[in-house]
Amino acid sequence: MDAPSASGDEVSGAPQAPGDEVSGEGILRRQAARESAARTYARSLPIVPVRARGMTVEGADGRRYLDCLSGAGSLALGHNHPVALEAIRSVLDSGAPLHVLDLATPVKDAFTTALFETLPPALADRAKVQFCGPAGTDAVEAALKLTRAATGRHGLLAFSGAYHGMTDGAHAASGGTPARPPAAVPGVTRLPYPYDYRCPFGVGGRQAAELSARLTANLLDDPAGGVEPPAAMLVEPVQGEGGVVPAPDEWLRRMREITAARGIPLVADEVQTGVGRTGAFWGTDHSGVVPDVMVMSKAIGGSLPLAVIVYRDDLDVWEPGAHAGTFRGNQLAMAAGTATLRYVTANRLAERAGAVGAVMLTRLRSLAAHHSCVGDVRGRGLMIGVELVDAEAERDEYGALPAAPGLAAAVRAEALRRGLIVELGGRHGAVVRLLPPLTITDEQAEAVLDRLADAIDAAERTARRDRRAADPTPCDGAQR
């Protein structure tokens, strides 16, 4: 059966076939009719998952897919991993309460212990943890509230290309994407994030990272710099939604030096980079930087909703009740999270992610040599981005080609036809993002790369044919 249209909307007015009320097409039709215009993944990935295990998802139409979205990175062990399922069942079978607000429980104590064992020792030795609402954006809000209370300041240092969530404070700190323009909020100073392929300074590499650091220090020290005294600097070790842009280790160390020297708490948003995703347990581990606050969600819940912040004890100035949330005591998520944290550690899955990711990056860069539409391949561990560009256009003054979001959308659709789930990101929506589970096998990694290569080839051929149809005149002016 052919997949429904990519928009997910065109089927809304179609007549129902016999039995359609229980079919995948019927479910998609009702979703389009009932759910808000804000839905996203459902538009670009018009499938109805009914079963999943590991990296494999089966749709209602019987087709199977390799999932390189992994719940936007929340499924460190893939779908329905046995250790997570067993942890959930053990809580359900024990008769333990599932809803406990912030009361102490054995399940919570085990989770906190497991979490602290993964932290940099310099933070773990003096850490406090606050359980927030269920999503990463809630944890970002908590981190902003905490640092403002602790410092008495209200400004914020954030970065271009960042994404921290959709609640007001987190959105204000985000740099914005085509679908989510940045919020203009007083007090937020947006700084350039090192991005070699589209370097804001036009130089790239270590020189660009140093220029970024110098600009940051200069703005903070200039009495006429216009920077509201910052309560924190909020940074992603690898920008995810921003296009899979890893922060250079030396640059991150410089940000740590700059903030520490000026008494500015450094907040690391590890929502997507944590729990082994980048080849180290936490994204900041690569640089040796110890943040003052770490924001965590996604994979720490073992596939279930959970969000926390971990921070230095001297920042713990909150009064009782200063930050709360009804569902911050999710016992099932804590149990699944404990099992996931310990499984990742015991099986050295962070190291495995680094090794498999390096192989995938090497092959993708080889692929780029044969496809002029691949402008850049980058990533860290199993957080990989392929930036697609318009190879027929003029390069900018720094040598970069313009982004090709239409081509990227075509590659995503072609990948889905080949049984591969990927999503897009980046400032222009032109970066194909790969976030496979850390449990990916060598054979699955090869299959992902084969299917993606075929998808790029097919989308590129179609784009080339469409260009010829739009302009049939041969480029060299010869008669046809």
C-alpha positions in Angstrom: 0.0 0.0 0.0 1.3 3.4 -0.9 2.0 5.8 2.0 -0.5 8.6 2.5 0.5 12.1 1.3 3.3 13.8 3.2 1.2 16.7 4.4 -1.3 14.5 6.3 -4.0 16.9 5.3 -5.1 15.9 1.8 -6.9 12.8 3.1 -9.2 14.7 5.4 -12.1 14.9 2.9 -11.7 11.6 1.1 -14.5 9.0 1.4 -14.0 6.1 3.7 -13.4 2.7 2.3 -14.9 -0.4 3.9 -13.2 -1.0 7.1 -11.4 2.3 6.8 -12.4 3.3 10.3 -9.8 0.9 11.8 -7.2 1.3 9.0 -4.0 3.4 9.2 -5.5 5.7 6.5 -8.6 6.2 8.6 -6.6 7.1 11.7 -4.5 9.6 9.7 -7.7 11.1 8.3 -9.2 11.6 11.7 -5.9 13.0 13.1 -5.9 15.6 10.3 -9.5 16.5 11.0 -9.2 16.6 14.8 -5.7 17.7 15.8 -4.4 21.2 15.7 -2.4 22.8 12.9 0.6 22.8 15.2 1.3 19.1 14.7 4.7 18.5 13.1 6.0 15.0 12.8 2.7 13.6 11.7 2.8 15.8 8.6 6.2 14.7 7.4 5.9 11.1 8.6 2.4 9.9 7.7 2.6 6.5 9.3 0.6 4.9 12.1 3.0 2.9 14.3 1.4 -0.2 15.9 4.4 -2.2 17.1 8.0 -1.4 17.7 11.1 -3.1 19.1 14.6 -1.7 19.2 15.2 0.3 16.0 12.3 -1.2 14.1 8.8 0.3 13.8 5.9 -1.5 12.2 3.1 0.6 10.7 -0.6 -0.2 10.5 0.0 -1.0 6.8 2.4 -3.8 7.7 5.5 -1.9 6.5 8.6 -1.9 8.7 10.9 1.1 9.2 14.3 1.7 10.7 13.8 4.6 13.1 16.5 7.2 13.1 14.3 9.7 15.0 14.2 7.7 18.2 11.5 9.9 19.8 13.6 13.0 19.0 16.5 11.3 20.9 14.5 10.1 23.9 14.9 6.4 23.1 18.5 5.7 24.0 17.9 2.0 24.0 15.3 2.1 21.2 11.7 1.0 21.4 10.5 -1.3 24.2 13.9 -2.4 25.4 13.6 -5.4 27.8 15.4 -3.7 30.7 13.0 -0.7 30.5 9.9 -2.9 30.2 11.0 -5.1 33.1 11.6 -2.0 35.3 8.2 -0.6 34.5 6.5 -4.0 35.1 8.3 -4.4 38.4 6.8 -1.1 39.7 3.3 -2.0 38.3 3.4 -5.4 39.9 4.8 -4.1 43.3 1.7 -2.1 44.2 3.8 1.0 44.7 2.0 4.3 44.2 2.4 5.8 40.7 1.7 9.4 41.6 3.6 10.8 44.6 4.3 14.4 43.8 7.7 15.0 45.3 7.6 12.5 48.2 10.6 10.2 48.7 10.2 6.7 47.4 12.6 3.8 46.9 12.2 4.2 43.1 13.1 7.9 43.2 16.1 7.2 45.5 17.4 4.5 43.1 17.0 6.9 40.1 18.8 9.8 41.9 21.6 7.5 42.9 22.1 6.2 39.4 21.9 9.7 37.9 24.5 11.1 40.3 26.9 8.3 39.5 27.0 9.5 35.9 27.8 13.2 36.7 31.2 14.8 36.6 32.7 14.2 40.1 33.2 17.9 40.7 29.4 18.4 40.3 28.2 15.2 41.8 30.1 15.9 45.1 28.0 19.0 45.7 24.9 18.5 43.5 21.3 19.2 44.2 18.5 17.9 41.9 15.1 19.4 41.2 12.4 17.2 39.6 10.5 19.4 37.2 7.5 18.9 34.9 7.6 16.1 32.3 9.4 17.9 29.4 12.8 19.4 28.7 11.3 22.8 28.3 10.0 22.6 31.9 13.5 21.9 33.1 14.9 24.9 31.1 12.3 27.1 32.8 13.4 25.8 36.1 17.1 26.4 35.4 16.3 30.0 34.4 14.2 30.6 37.5 16.9 29.1 39.7 19.8 31.1 38.3 17.8 34.4 38.5 16.9 33.7 42.1 20.5 32.8 43.0 22.2 35.8 41.2 19.5 38.5 41.6 20.0 39.2 37.9 17.6 38.7 35.0 19.5 38.8 31.8 20.4 35.7 29.8 23.2 34.8 27.4 22.0 32.5 24.7 23.1 31.5 21.2 22.1 31.8 17.6 20.7 28.5 16.3 19.7 27.3 19.8 16.6 25.4 20.7 15.5 25.0 24.3 11.8 24.3 24.1 8.4 25.9 23.4 7.4 27.5 26.8 7.9 31.3 26.9 11.2 31.4 28.7 12.7 28.5 26.8 11.4 29.8 23.5 12.9 33.3 24.3 16.3 31.6 24.7 16.0 29.8 21.4 17.4 31.1 18.2 14.4 30.1 16.2 13.8 27.9 13.1 11.7 28.5 10.0 8.6 27.1 11.8 9.4 28.8 15.1 10.6 32.4 14.8 12.7 33.6 17.8 10.9 35.5 20.5 12.0 39.1 20.9 12.4 39.3 24.7 14.3 42.1 26.5 17.3 40.8 28.5 18.3 38.0 26.1 21.7 38.6 24.5 22.1 36.3 21.6 25.7 35.4 20.8 27.2 33.6 17.7 27.5 29.9 18.0 30.5 28.3 16.2 29.2 26.9 12.9 32.0 26.2 10.5 30.0 25.7 7.3 28.1 29.0 7.7 30.6 30.8 10.0 29.3 34.1 11.1 32.8 35.5 11.0 33.6 33.9 7.6 36.7 32.1 8.9 35.7 28.9 10.6 37.8 26.6 12.8 39.7 27.7 15.8 39.9 31.3 14.7 36.1 31.6 14.6 35.7 30.0 18.0 38.3 32.4 19.4 36.5 35.4 17.8 33.2 34.2 19.4 34.9 34.0 22.8 36.4 37.5 22.4 33.1 39.0 21.4 31.4 37.4 24.4 34.0 38.7 26.8 34.0 42.2 25.2 30.3 42.5 25.4 30.2 41.5 29.1 33.0 43.9 30.0 32.0 46.9 28.0 30.0 49.2 30.2 28.2 50.5 27.0 27.8 47.0 25.5 24.1 46.9 26.1 24.1 43.6 27.9 21.6 43.2 30.8 23.6 41.7 33.7 23.2 38.0 33.0 21.8 35.4 35.4 23.2 32.6 33.3 24.6 31.5 30.0 22.5 28.7 28.4 24.3 26.5 25.9 23.9 23.2 24.0 27.0 21.1 23.7 25.7 20.1 20.3 22.9 22.1 18.8 20.3 19.6 17.8 17.3 21.4 16.2 19.8 24.0 15.1 21.3 21.5 12.6 23.5 19.2 14.6 26.3 21.7 15.2 28.9 20.4 17.8 30.5 23.0 20.0 34.3 22.9 19.7 35.8 21.7 22.9 38.2 24.6 23.2 35.4 27.1 22.6 33.2 25.5 25.4 36.2 25.7 27.7 36.6 29.4 26.9 32.9 29.9 27.7 33.4 28.2 31.0 36.4 30.5 31.8 34.5 33.6 30.8 31.5 32.8 32.8 33.4 31.6 35.9 35.6 34.7 36.0 32.4 36.9 36.0 30.3 34.9 38.4 27.8 33.8 35.7 26.3 30.3 36.1 26.9 28.1 33.0 23.8 26.1 32.2 24.3 23.1 29.9 21.2 22.0 28.0 21.8 18.2 27.9 18.2 17.3 27.0 19.2 15.8 23.7 23.0 15.3 24.1 22.8 13.3 27.4 22.9 9.6 28.2 25.6 8.6 25.8 24.2 10.2 22.6 27.4 12.0 21.6 29.9 9.3 22.5 30.4 10.5 26.1 27.7 10.2 28.8 27.1 13.9 28.8 27.9 16.2 25.9 30.1 18.5 28.1 32.3 15.5 29.1 34.2 15.8 25.8 35.6 19.2 26.8 36.0 18.5 30.5 33.8 21.4 31.3 31.8 21.1 34.5 28.6 23.3 34.3 26.9 24.9 37.2 23.6 23.6 36.1 22.7 20.7 33.8 19.3 20.4 32.2 18.1 16.8 31.5 15.2 15.1 30.0 14.4 12.8 27.0 16.6 9.7 27.5 16.8 9.9 31.3 13.2 8.7 31.5 13.9 5.5 29.6 11.3 6.5 27.0 8.8 8.0 29.5 8.3 11.7 30.5 10.9 12.9 33.0 12.8 16.1 33.4 15.3 17.3 36.0 17.9 19.9 36.7 21.1 19.2 38.6 23.0 22.1 40.0 25.7 23.3 42.5 24.4 23.4 46.0 25.4 27.0 46.5 22.7 27.9 43.9 20.0 26.3 46.0 18.3 29.4 47.3 14.8 28.4 46.6 12.2 28.5 49.4 9.9 25.5 49.8 7.4 25.5 46.9 9.4 27.9 44.8 9.3 25.5 41.9 6.8 22.6 41.6 4.9 20.5 39.1 2.1 17.9 39.7 3.7 15.2 37.6 7.3 15.6 38.8 7.1 12.3 40.7 6.6 9.9 37.7 7.6 6.6 39.2 7.4 4.6 36.0 9.7 7.0 34.3 12.2 6.9 37.2 12.3 3.1 37.2 12.8 3.0 33.4 15.3 5.8 33.7 17.3 4.0 36.3 17.4 0.9 34.2 18.5 2.9 31.1 21.2 4.8 32.9 22.7 1.6 34.4 22.4 -0.3 31.1 24.1 2.4 29.1 26.9 2.5 31.7 27.4 -1.2 32.1 27.4 -1.9 28.4 29.6 1.1 27.5 27.0 2.4 25.0 28.5 5.9 25.0 31.8 4.5 23.7 29.8 2.3 21.3 27.9 5.4 20.0 31.2 7.2 19.5 32.6 4.3 17.5 29.6 3.7 15.3 29.0 7.4 14.8 32.6 7.8 13.6 32.1 5.0 11.0 28.8 6.6 9.8 30.3 10.0 9.5 33.2 8.7 7.5 30.9 6.9 5.0 28.6 9.9 4.8 31.5 12.2 4.0 32.5 9.8 1.3 29.0 10.0 0.0 29.3 13.7 -0.1 32.2 13.5 -2.5 29.8 12.0 -5.0 26.8 14.3 -4.4 27.3 18.0 -4.9 24.0 18.6 -3.1 25.6 17.5 0.2 27.2 20.7 1.5 28.4 19.4 4.9 28.4 16.3 7.1 28.9 16.8 10.8 28.0 15.4 14.2 29.2 13.7 17.3 28.5 10.1 18.3 25.1 9.1 17.1 23.9 12.7 16.6 24.6 13.3 12.9 23.5 15.9 10.4 23.7 16.1 6.6 23.2 19.6 5.3 21.7 19.7 1.8 22.4 22.6 -0.5 21.5 24.0 -3.9 24.5 22.9 -6.0 23.3 24.9 -9.0 23.3 28.3 -7.1 26.1 30.8 -6.5 28.3 30.3 -3.5 28.4 33.1 -0.9 31.5 35.2 -0.3 32.7 32.6 2.1 32.3 29.6 -0.2 29.0 28.1 1.2 26.1 27.2 -1.0 22.5 28.2 -0.1 20.5 25.7 1.9 18.0 23.5 0.0 15.1 22.8 2.3 12.9 21.5 -0.6 15.5 19.0 -1.5 15.9 18.0 2.2 12.1 17.4 2.4 12.3 15.3 -0.7 15.1 13.2 0.8 13.1 12.7 3.9 10.1 11.5 1.8 12.3 9.2 -0.3 13.9 7.8 2.8 10.4 7.0 4.2 9.5 5.2 1.0 12.6 3.0 1.6 11.7 2.2 5.2 13.9 4.8 6.9 12.6 7.4 9.3 14.6 10.6 9.5 13.7 14.2 10.4 15.0 17.6 9.4 16.5 20.5 11.3 18.8 23.4 10.9 18.3 27.1 10.4 16.7 26.6 7.0 15.2 23.2 7.6 17.8 21.6 5.2 19.7 19.3 7.6 18.8 15.6 7.5 19.2 14.5 11.1 20.1 11.0 12.3 19.4 10.0 15.9 19.4 6.2 16.0 19.3 4.4 19.3 22.6 3.6 21.0 21.8 -0.1 20.5 22.1 0.2 16.7 23.9 -2.8 15.2 26.6 -2.6 12.6 24.2 -4.2 10.1 21.5 -1.6 10.9 24.0 1.2 10.5 24.9 -0.1 7.1 21.2 -0.3 6.2 20.5 3.2 7.3 23.4 4.5 5.2 22.4 2.5 2.2 18.8 3.7 2.4 19.8 7.3 2.9 22.2 7.2 0.0 19.5 5.9 -2.2 17.1 8.6 -1.0 19.6 11.3 -1.7 20.3 9.9 -5.2 16.6 9.7 -6.0 15.7 13.1 -4.7 18.7 14.6 -6.6 17.7 12.9 -9.8 14.1 14.2 -9.5 15.3 17.7 -8.7 17.6 17.6 -11.8 14.8 16.4 -14.0 12.4 19.1 -12.7 15.0 21.8 -13.4 15.4 20.5 -17.0 11.6 20.5 -17.4 11.4 24.0 -16.2 14.3 25.2 -18.4 14.8 22.8 -21.4 17.4 24.9 -23.0 20.8 23.2 -22.9 23.3 25.0 -20.7 25.9 25.2 -23.5 23.4 26.7 -26.0 23.7 23.7 -28.4 20.7 22.7 -30.5 18.7 19.8 -29.3 
